[in-house]
C-alpha cells in the first residue's frame, strides 16, 4: 500500500463536469493502491481504506497579482488555484508521498515544490492547454483579450516543456494530444470514461426531438460553440420542427449562455444540476456543436451511456474516432444543421447498442489501466 498525493484545481465526490469526473477517476485509481490526499482550492480530502474525509481548508493568505501568477507560472493556474490551493498544499506537504499527481497543465508550475516531497511526480493533462488557449486567441476579436491569451498560450507551452525536461511521466486524453507534446518517453494515453453506475439503458424510447447539451457553461469552447449553434442552426431547426426543444445544462452558466434562453425559442438553461441523469433520461438526442478544444468529449460518452442519439461537429467528436458510426453522426462544422435536421426526421433507437458499447469499451476502470501501469512502475 502506497501513499499518494493528488493536486488539482477542482475536486468533488459527486462531479458535475467532465473535468471533475476525470479527476475523481484518477483519485479512485490511486486509492485502489493506497491512501490518497487530494488537495484543491476548496479544501483537502483524505481517501483512506475506502473512506473519504474532508479536511477543513486553511484561510488563504494575501498573495495576489503578479506574485500569484509567478508562483504558478501561468495566468490560468493563478486563477484556478489561487492562494487557497497553495495554503492547502502547504499543509499536505508536511508528509512525504510515494507518488504525487499534478492534475492539469496550468498547475505544473508548482510541480517542483511537490517533487521535494514525493518520490515520483506524474502529470495529468486533461487537454493540451497551450493549443486550446492559442485557438481561443485566434477566435477572439478583442485585441486586449487576444494579447492576454497569446501570452498565456506561451506560458502554458513553456510548462509543457518543463514536463518534458523533467521527464515526468505524463498522462493525456487522446493519441492526437500525445503527438503534439514534447517528451521522451512520450505521454501515456488514458482515455476519458464513464462511471458504470451512469450506464443505464432507458426502459422506454426517448423523446426524439428533445435535444440536450451538457457541459461546463463557463468554459469558453462550450460558450463559443453554443453561441455559434444559436446563431446558425437552432432557429432554422425550430422552423422545421416547432415542437423541438433544446436544454442547455451545466455548471456556472455565464451571462452569454443565459441570454440564449431569453432569445431562442424552445430553449431552457438548467444551471448547476446536482445530477445529469434525470436530464439524460428525458432527452432523446445529445448535440455537440463545438468548434475548438482538445482531448475527447466526455459528454458524448455520457450521451451514449444513457442511450441517446448523438450529433456532433468534427471538432466536437475529436478524440473519439473509434465510436461506431451507427451510434453517432459526426459532420463538418458547417454541416451541423443538415445533420441535426436529418436525425430529427429519422431518429434511431440505439439504446441497447450504445450502452453495451460504452460498458465494454469506456468505463473508467478500463480507460485508467495505463495509469495503473505507470503507478506500478513508479
C-alpha positions in Angstrom: 0.0 0.0 0.0 1.4 3.4 -1.0 0.8 7.0 -0.1 -0.4 9.3 -2.9 -1.0 13.0 -3.4 -3.3 14.4 -6.0 -3.1 18.2 -6.6 -6.0 19.5 -8.7 -7.9 22.7 -9.5 -11.3 21.2 -8.6 -12.5 18.1 -6.8 -15.9 16.6 -5.9 -17.1 13.1 -4.9 -20.3 14.0 -6.8 -18.8 15.5 -10.0 -20.9 17.5 -12.4 -18.4 18.4 -15.1 -16.3 16.3 -17.4 -13.0 17.5 -15.9 -14.1 16.8 -12.3 -15.3 13.3 -13.4 -11.8 12.6 -14.8 -10.2 13.9 -11.6 -12.4 11.6 -9.5 -11.5 8.7 -11.7 -7.8 9.4 -11.1 -8.4 9.6 -7.3 -10.2 6.3 -7.4 -7.3 4.7 -9.3 -4.9 5.9 -6.8 -7.0 4.8 -3.8 -7.0 1.3 -5.1 -3.3 1.2 -4.3 -3.1 3.1 -1.0 -4.1 6.2 0.9 -4.7 9.4 -1.0 -4.6 13.0 -0.1 -6.4 15.2 -2.6 -5.6 19.0 -2.5 -7.8 21.5 -4.2 -8.6 25.2 -3.7 -11.8 24.2 -2.0 -10.2 22.0 0.6 -8.4 18.7 1.3 -9.8 15.2 1.1 -8.3 12.1 2.5 -9.3 8.8 0.9 -8.1 6.1 3.3 -9.2 2.4 3.2 -12.2 3.2 1.1 -13.4 6.1 3.4 -13.4 9.7 2.3 -13.0 12.5 4.8 -12.8 16.2 4.2 -10.2 18.4 6.0 -11.3 22.0 6.6 -9.5 24.3 4.3 -6.9 26.8 5.6 -7.7 30.5 5.1 -5.9 32.0 2.1 -3.1 34.5 2.7 -2.6 37.8 0.9 -0.5 36.6 -2.0 -2.0 38.2 -5.1 -1.4 39.7 -8.5 1.8 39.0 -10.3 3.3 37.3 -7.3 0.5 34.7 -7.6 1.0 34.3 -11.3 4.7 33.8 -10.7 4.0 31.1 -8.2 2.0 29.1 -10.7 4.0 30.2 -13.8 0.6 30.7 -15.6 -2.3 33.1 -15.5 -4.9 30.3 -15.6 -3.1 28.4 -12.8 -3.2 31.5 -10.6 -6.9 32.0 -11.3 -7.8 28.3 -10.8 -5.7 27.6 -7.8 -5.2 31.0 -6.2 -3.8 31.3 -2.7 -6.3 28.7 -1.3 -4.6 25.9 -3.2 -1.1 26.9 -2.1 -2.2 27.1 1.5 -3.9 23.7 1.5 -0.9 22.2 -0.4 1.5 23.7 2.2 -0.3 21.6 4.9 -0.4 18.5 2.8 3.3 18.6 2.1 4.1 18.2 5.8 4.4 14.5 5.0 6.1 12.5 2.2 4.5 10.6 -0.7 5.4 7.7 -2.9 3.7 9.4 -5.9 2.2 12.8 -6.4 -0.1 13.6 -9.4 -0.3 17.2 -10.6 -3.6 17.4 -12.3 -4.0 20.0 -15.2 -1.2 21.6 -17.1 -1.9 25.1 -15.6 -0.7 23.8 -12.2 2.6 22.3 -13.5 4.4 25.4 -12.2 4.1 24.1 -8.6 5.4 20.6 -9.6 8.9 21.4 -8.5 7.6 22.2 -5.0 5.6 18.9 -4.9 8.7 17.0 -6.2 10.6 17.7 -3.0 8.0 15.8 -1.0 7.4 12.8 -3.3 9.5 10.0 -4.7 7.9 10.4 -8.1 5.7 13.1 -9.8 3.1 12.2 -12.5 1.5 15.0 -14.6 -2.1 14.6 -15.7 -3.1 16.8 -18.7 -6.9 17.0 -19.4 -6.1 18.9 -22.6 -3.1 20.3 -24.4 -3.9 23.7 -22.8 -1.4 25.7 -24.8 -3.1 24.7 -28.1 -6.5 25.3 -26.6 -5.5 28.8 -25.5 -4.0 29.6 -28.9 -7.2 28.6 -30.6 -9.1 30.9 -28.3 -6.7 33.7 -29.1 -7.3 33.2 -32.8 -11.1 33.3 -32.3 -11.4 36.4 -30.2 -11.9 39.8 -31.6 -10.9 41.9 -28.6 -7.3 43.0 -29.0 -6.6 43.1 -25.3 -8.1 39.6 -24.7 -6.1 38.3 -27.7 -2.8 39.6 -26.4 -3.5 38.1 -22.9 -4.5 34.7 -24.5 -1.3 34.6 -26.7 0.8 35.3 -23.6 -1.0 32.6 -21.7 -0.6 30.1 -24.6 3.2 30.8 -24.5 3.3 30.3 -20.7 1.4 27.0 -20.9 3.6 25.8 -23.7 6.6 26.5 -21.5 5.1 24.5 -18.8 4.5 21.6 -21.2 8.3 21.7 -22.0 9.1 21.8 -18.3 7.2 18.5 -18.0 9.4 17.1 -20.8 12.6 18.4 -19.4 12.0 16.9 -16.0 10.8 13.7 -17.7 7.7 13.5 -15.5 5.5 10.6 -16.6 2.5 12.3 -18.3 -1.0 11.0 -19.0 -3.2 12.6 -21.7 -6.7 12.0 -23.0 -6.0 11.0 -26.7 -3.4 10.0 -29.2 -3.5 13.3 -31.1 -2.9 15.1 -27.8 0.1 12.9 -27.1 1.5 13.5 -30.6 1.5 17.3 -30.1 3.5 17.2 -26.8 7.3 17.1 -26.4 8.9 14.5 -24.3 10.8 11.2 -24.2 9.2 8.9 -23.2 6.1 10.1 -24.9 2.9 10.7 -22.9 0.7 7.8 -21.9 -2.9 7.9 -23.2 -5.7 7.4 -20.6 -8.9 8.0 -22.5 -11.9 9.5 -20.9 -14.5 7.2 -19.5 -17.9 6.7 -17.7 -18.6 5.5 -14.2 -20.5 2.2 -14.5 -23.4 3.5 -12.4 -24.1 6.1 -15.1 -24.6 3.4 -17.8 -28.4 3.0 -17.8 -30.4 1.8 -20.7 -33.8 3.6 -20.7 -36.8 1.2 -20.5 -38.8 3.3 -23.0 -37.8 5.1 -26.2 -36.5 8.6 -25.6 -38.3 11.7 -27.0 -36.6 12.2 -30.3 -37.0 16.0 -30.6 -35.8 16.8 -27.1 -32.2 17.9 -27.7 -29.7 18.2 -24.9 -26.3 19.9 -24.5 -24.3 19.3 -21.3 -21.0 20.8 -20.1 -19.3 23.5 -18.1 -21.2 26.6 -19.1 -18.3 28.9 -18.1 -15.8 27.1 -20.3 -15.1 29.2 -23.4 -15.1 26.5 -26.0 -18.6 25.4 -24.8 -19.9 29.0 -24.7 -18.4 29.8 -28.1 -19.9 26.7 -29.6 -23.3 27.3 -28.2 -23.4 30.9 -29.4 -22.4 29.7 -32.9 -25.1 27.0 -32.8 -27.7 29.5 -31.7 -26.8 31.9 -34.5 -26.5 29.4 -37.4 -28.6 26.4 -36.6 -31.2 26.3 -33.9 -33.6 29.0 -35.3 -33.7 27.0 -38.6 -34.3 23.8 -36.7 -37.3 25.4 -35.0 -38.7 26.5 -38.3 -38.7 22.8 -39.4 -39.7 21.3 -36.1 -41.7 23.8 -34.0 -42.0 21.1 -31.2 -38.2 20.7 -30.9 -36.7 21.7 -27.6 -33.1 22.5 -26.6 -31.9 22.0 -23.0 -28.5 23.5 -22.1 -27.4 22.1 -18.7 -24.2 22.6 -16.7 -22.3 24.4 -14.0 -21.9 28.2 -13.7 -23.7 29.4 -16.8 -22.3 32.7 -18.0 -24.5 35.6 -18.9 -23.8 34.8 -22.5 -25.4 31.4 -22.0 -28.3 32.7 -20.0 -29.0 35.1 -22.8 -29.7 32.2 -25.2 -32.6 31.1 -23.1 -34.2 34.5 -23.4 -33.5 34.8 -27.1 -34.0 31.3 -28.5 -37.5 29.7 -28.8 -37.8 26.3 -27.2 -34.6 26.7 -25.2 -34.1 26.1 -21.4 -30.9 26.6 -19.4 -30.5 24.4 -16.4 -27.9 25.8 -14.0 -25.7 23.7 -11.8 -27.8 20.5 -11.9 -26.8 18.2 -9.0 -27.1 15.2 -11.2 -27.3 14.9 -15.0 -29.1 11.6 -15.0 -32.6 12.9 -14.8 -31.9 15.2 -17.8 -30.3 12.4 -19.8 -33.3 10.2 -19.1 -35.8 12.7 -20.6 -33.9 13.7 -23.8 -33.5 11.7 -27.0 -30.6 13.4 -28.7 -27.3 14.9 -27.5 -25.7 17.6 -29.6 -22.1 18.7 -29.5 -21.7 21.9 -31.6 -18.1 22.7 -30.7 -15.6 24.4 -32.9 -12.4 24.0 -30.8 -10.9 22.1 -28.0 -8.7 19.1 -27.4 -8.8 15.8 -25.6 -12.1 14.0 -26.1 -15.7 14.8 -25.3 -16.8 13.1 -22.1 -20.3 14.4 -22.8 -20.5 12.2 -25.9 -19.7 9.1 -23.8 -22.4 10.2 -21.3 -25.0 10.6 -24.0 -24.2 7.1 -25.3 -24.2 5.6 -21.8 -27.8 6.9 -21.4 -28.9 5.6 -24.8 -29.1 8.9 -26.5 -28.5 9.5 -30.2 -25.6 11.9 -30.9 -25.0 14.6 -33.5 -21.6 16.3 -33.3 -19.3 18.5 -35.3 -16.0 17.0 -36.3 -14.3 19.2 -33.7 -16.7 18.1 -31.0 -16.1 14.4 -31.7 -12.3 14.7 -31.9 -10.5 12.1 -29.8 -13.4 9.6 -30.1 -12.8 8.4 -33.6 -13.5 4.8 -32.5 -17.2 5.4 -31.8 -19.1 3.2 -34.2 -20.7 5.3 -37.0 -24.1 3.8 -36.3 -24.0 5.5 -32.8 -23.0 9.0 -33.8 -23.4 11.4 -36.7 -20.2 13.4 -37.0 -20.2 16.1 -39.6 -18.1 19.1 -40.8 -18.8 22.0 -38.6 -20.7 23.9 -41.3 -23.0 20.9 -41.9 -24.4 20.5 -38.4 -27.8 21.9 -39.4 -28.3 19.3 -42.1 -27.0 16.5 -39.9 -29.3 17.5 -37.0 -32.4 18.0 -39.2 -31.8 14.6 -40.8 -31.5 12.9 -37.4 -34.6 14.6 -36.0 -36.6 13.3 -39.1 -35.0 9.9 -38.8 -34.4 9.1 -35.1 -32.5 5.9 -34.2 -33.1 3.6 -31.3 -29.6 3.0 -30.2 -30.3 2.3 -26.5 -29.1 -1.3 -26.3 -26.1 -0.9 -28.7 -24.9 2.3 -27.2 -25.0 1.3 -23.6 -23.4 -2.1 -24.4 -20.6 -0.4 -26.4 -19.7 2.1 -23.6 -19.8 -0.7 -20.9 -17.3 -2.8 -22.9 -15.0 0.0 -24.0 -15.1 3.2 -22.0 -15.7 2.6 -18.3 -13.1 4.3 -16.1 -11.6 1.1 -14.8 -10.7 0.2 -18.5 -9.5 3.6 -19.6 -7.4 4.2 -16.5 -5.4 0.9 -16.9 -2.4 2.8 -18.4 -2.2 5.0 -15.3 -2.3 1.9 -13.1 0.8 0.6 -15.1 2.5 4.0 -14.6 1.9 3.7 -10.9 3.2 0.2 -10.7 6.5 1.3 -12.3 6.8 4.4 -10.2 
